């Protein structure tokens, strides 16, 4: 019988390479088909490079966590506390800006584990809810968030490039 272990730790600036590696694979896979491939490539070059990730990690408003599976980085999340949203009344709600798991770990239910961790973390920070945006064509993500209790509260045009955007659902989970 194989023993598996997961560990979730707060990321530091030194973890940029793990986030970069996971992001380059997971973001592209999650958004393939959301726009022309050359636009997605342009977005990835601008947002998933070493300098961009290091800059995000150095911003104290961004809270990154890395999920390790048997000692290997398998996913990450990014949270922003007290992130106002026009469709959310509570001012102290967190934005789940990113949550990605490498595809080879999908069958391990690591996304659910990282989401539960993230929700527990924002509760500990006295947040009243969690909101996010997800591409309307990513049915896997929409079903995942819906199963966890998130409700669609609006829509948003996500700017991929200067000339390309795609429609996203805004989703919210109220914390009791």
PABAKE-647753 format. One line per 8 residues: number of its first residue (from 1); their letters; for each residue x, y, z of C-alpha. Coordinates in Angstrom, 1 decimal. Each point is the difference from the previous one (the first is absolute). Layout:
N
NUM) A) X Y Z | ...;
END
This chain:
176
1) XXXXXXXX) 0.0 0.0 0.0 | 1.4 3.4 -1.1 | 0.2 2.6 2.7 | -0.7 3.5 -1.3 | 0.5 3.3 1.8 | -1.2 3.5 -0.8 | 1.3 3.2 1.5 | -1.1 3.5 -0.6;
9) XXXXXXXX) 2.4 2.9 0.8 | 0.0 3.7 -0.4 | 2.1 0.9 -3.0 | 2.9 2.4 0.2 | 1.9 1.9 -2.7 | 2.4 -3.0 -0.2 | -3.0 -2.1 -1.3 | -0.5 1.9 -3.2;
17) XXXXXXXX) 1.4 -2.9 -2.2 | -2.5 -2.5 1.4 | -2.9 2.4 -0.6 | 1.3 0.9 -3.4 | 0.3 -3.7 -1.0 | -3.4 -0.9 1.2 | -1.6 3.1 -1.5 | 1.5 -0.4 -3.4;
25) XXXXXXXX) -1.6 -3.5 -0.3 | -3.2 0.4 1.9 | -1.1 3.5 -1.1 | 0.5 -0.9 -3.7 | -1.9 -3.3 0.4 | -2.9 1.7 1.9 | -0.4 2.8 -2.6 | 0.8 -1.8 -3.3;
33) XXXXXXXX) -3.0 0.8 -2.2 | -0.9 3.2 1.8 | 1.7 2.1 -2.7 | 2.4 -0.4 -2.9 | 3.1 -1.9 1.0 | 2.3 2.9 -1.0 | -1.9 2.3 2.4 | 0.2 -2.6 2.8;
41) XXXXXXXX) 3.8 -0.3 -0.7 | 0.3 3.8 0.2 | -1.8 0.1 3.3 | 2.2 -2.8 1.4 | 3.2 1.8 -1.0 | -1.2 3.1 1.8 | -1.3 -1.6 3.2 | 1.9 -3.3 0.4;
49) XXXXXXXX) 3.6 1.1 -0.1 | 2.5 0.1 2.8 | -0.2 3.7 0.5 | -3.8 0.2 0.1 | -0.3 -2.9 2.5 | 2.8 1.4 2.2 | -1.7 3.4 0.0 | -3.3 -1.6 1.0;
57) XXXXXXXX) 1.7 -2.0 2.8 | 1.7 3.1 1.3 | -3.4 1.9 0.3 | -1.2 -0.5 3.6 | -3.7 0.1 -1.2 | 0.5 -3.2 -1.9 | -0.1 -3.2 2.0 | 1.3 -3.0 -1.8;
65) XXXXXXXX) -0.1 -3.6 1.3 | 1.7 -3.0 -1.7 | -1.5 -3.5 0.3 | 2.7 -2.7 0.1 | -0.9 -3.6 -0.8 | 2.6 -2.5 1.1 | 2.6 2.8 0.2 | -0.7 1.4 -3.5;
73) XXXXXXXX) -1.8 3.3 -0.7 | -3.4 -1.0 -1.5 | -2.0 3.2 0.2 | -0.4 3.4 1.4 | -2.5 2.6 1.0 | 0.0 3.8 0.2 | -2.2 1.9 2.3 | -0.6 3.7 0.6;
81) XXXXXXXX) -1.7 1.0 3.2 | -2.6 2.8 0.4 | -0.4 0.1 -3.8 | -3.1 2.1 -0.8 | -2.3 -1.3 -2.7 | -3.0 1.9 -1.5 | -2.3 -2.9 0.3 | 1.0 -0.9 3.6;
89) XXXXXXXX) -1.4 2.0 2.9 | 2.5 -1.1 2.6 | 3.1 2.2 -0.2 | 2.1 -2.5 1.7 | -0.1 -2.8 -2.6 | 3.0 -1.6 -1.5 | 0.8 -0.5 -3.7 | 1.1 -3.5 -1.0;
97) XXXXXXXX) 2.1 1.4 -2.8 | 1.5 -3.3 -1.1 | -0.1 -3.7 0.9 | 1.7 -2.4 -2.3 | 1.0 -3.7 0.3 | 2.2 -1.8 -2.5 | -2.1 -2.2 -2.3 | 1.8 -3.2 1.1;
105) XXXXXXXX) -1.4 0.5 3.5 | -3.6 0.6 -0.9 | -1.0 -3.5 1.1 | 1.5 0.5 3.4 | -2.7 2.6 1.0 | 2.8 2.5 0.9 | -2.0 3.0 -1.4 | -2.8 -0.7 2.6;
113) XXXXXXXX) 2.6 -0.3 2.7 | 1.6 3.3 -1.0 | -3.4 1.7 -0.3 | -1.0 -1.2 3.5 | 3.3 1.3 1.4 | -0.5 3.4 -1.7 | -3.5 0.4 1.3 | 1.1 -1.0 3.5;
121) XXXXXXXX) 2.9 2.5 -0.3 | -2.3 2.9 -1.0 | -2.4 -0.9 2.8 | 2.9 0.3 2.5 | 0.6 3.5 -1.5 | -3.6 1.0 0.9 | -1.1 0.2 -3.6 | -3.7 -0.3 -0.6;
129) XXXXXXXX) 0.2 -1.7 -3.4 | 2.2 -1.0 -3.0 | -0.5 1.1 -3.6 | 1.7 -0.9 -3.2 | -0.3 0.2 -3.8 | 0.2 -3.0 -2.3 | -0.3 -0.3 -3.8 | -3.6 -1.0 -1.0;
137) XXXXXXXX) 1.4 -2.8 -2.2 | 1.9 -1.6 2.8 | -2.8 -2.4 1.1 | 2.4 -2.0 2.1 | 0.8 3.0 2.2 | -3.6 1.2 0.1 | -1.2 -3.4 1.1 | 2.8 -0.2 2.6;
145) XXXXXXXX) -0.9 3.4 1.5 | -3.7 -0.6 -0.1 | 0.5 -3.3 1.8 | 1.9 1.9 2.7 | -3.0 2.4 0.4 | 1.0 2.9 -2.2 | -2.9 1.8 -1.8 | 0.2 1.9 -3.2;
153) XXXXXXXX) -0.6 3.7 0.8 | 0.9 1.7 -3.3 | 2.2 0.1 -3.0 | 3.3 1.7 -0.9 | 1.9 0.5 -3.2 | 3.6 -1.1 0.7 | 2.5 1.9 -2.1 | 2.5 -2.6 -1.5;
161) XXXXXXXX) 1.7 2.5 -2.3 | -0.6 3.5 -1.2 | -2.4 -1.4 -2.7 | -1.3 -3.2 1.6 | -2.2 -0.6 3.0 | -2.1 -2.9 1.1 | -3.2 -0.2 2.2 | 0.5 -1.3 3.5;
169) XXXXXXXX) -2.5 -0.9 2.8 | 0.4 1.8 3.3 | -0.6 -2.5 2.8 | -0.4 0.5 3.7 | 0.0 -2.1 3.1 | -1.5 1.5 3.1 | 1.6 -1.1 3.2 | -2.3 -0.3 3.0;
END
